[in-house]
């Protein structure tokens, strides 16, 4: 005989109150994976930003195979305005990473308060 939900049974498949429901474990796993992906996303923005800020000022920027193969690129790559533009892209990436950190904290704060 099937159980009638209106007869006072809130969850007919959940007899033991000690064990968590499978859906609760799945939801917790999804939450952990979501936070992990957010952290990978944030680390990506911060690493790329740091790399773009530092790379134009390293010796490898002007001493590499590309310049030896195409010497006409030397004046373009040595131009401080190009180096500044790449540094600016790095700053933009760092700002995006910081914004994502704030966004993650706001999201975690709202999920904790539920």
C-alpha positions in Angstrom: 0.0 0.0 0.0 1.6 3.4 -1.0 2.1 6.0 1.6 0.0 9.0 1.4 2.1 12.2 1.8 -0.8 14.0 3.3 -1.0 11.5 6.2 1.8 13.2 8.1 4.8 11.7 6.4 7.2 14.4 5.4 9.7 12.2 3.5 8.5 8.6 3.1 12.0 7.3 1.9 13.8 8.8 4.9 13.2 6.6 7.9 16.5 7.0 9.8 17.1 10.5 11.0 20.8 9.8 11.7 21.9 9.2 8.1 22.0 12.2 5.7 19.9 12.0 2.6 21.7 11.2 -0.6 20.6 14.5 -2.0 22.2 16.4 0.9 25.6 14.7 0.2 25.3 15.4 -3.5 24.5 19.1 -2.8 27.5 19.3 -0.5 29.7 17.8 -3.2 28.4 20.2 -5.7 29.1 23.1 -3.3 32.7 21.9 -2.8 33.2 21.5 -6.5 31.8 25.0 -7.2 34.1 26.6 -4.7 37.0 24.7 -6.1 36.3 25.9 -9.6 35.9 29.4 -8.4 39.3 29.2 -6.7 40.9 27.9 -9.9 39.2 30.7 -11.8 40.6 33.3 -9.4 44.1 31.8 -9.3 44.1 31.9 -13.2 43.3 35.6 -13.3 45.9 36.4 -10.6 48.7 34.4 -12.2 48.1 35.7 -15.7 47.9 39.3 -14.3 51.2 38.8 -12.4 52.9 37.3 -15.4 51.8 40.1 -17.8 53.0 42.7 -15.3 56.4 41.2 -14.9 57.2 39.6 -18.2 57.9 42.7 -20.3 60.6 43.8 -17.9 62.5 40.5 -17.9 65.5 39.9 -20.1 63.7 37.1 -22.0 61.3 39.7 -23.5 64.2 41.1 -25.6 66.4 38.0 -25.8 64.4 35.2 -27.4 64.2 33.2 -30.6 61.5 35.2 -32.1 63.7 38.3 -32.2 66.6 36.3 -33.5 64.4 34.9 -36.2 62.7 38.3 -37.0 65.1 41.1 -36.1 62.6 43.7 -37.4 60.5 43.1 -34.3 63.3 44.3 -32.0 62.3 48.0 -32.1 58.6 47.1 -31.6 59.2 44.9 -28.6 61.8 47.3 -27.1 59.2 50.1 -27.2 58.3 51.1 -23.6 54.7 51.9 -24.7 54.2 48.3 -25.7 55.7 47.1 -22.4 53.3 49.5 -20.6 50.3 48.2 -22.6 51.2 44.6 -21.6 51.6 45.8 -18.0 48.2 47.5 -18.2 46.6 44.2 -19.3 48.3 42.6 -16.3 46.8 45.2 -14.0 43.3 44.6 -15.5 43.7 40.8 -15.0 44.7 41.4 -11.3 41.6 43.7 -10.8 39.4 41.0 -12.3 40.9 38.5 -10.0 40.3 40.7 -7.0 36.7 41.3 -8.1 36.2 37.6 -8.4 37.5 37.1 -4.8 34.9 39.7 -3.6 32.2 38.0 -5.6 33.1 34.6 -4.2 33.1 36.0 -0.6 29.6 37.5 -1.2 28.3 34.2 -2.6 29.7 32.2 0.3 28.4 34.7 2.8 24.9 34.4 1.4 25.0 30.6 1.3 26.2 30.4 5.0 23.4 32.7 6.1 20.7 30.4 4.7 
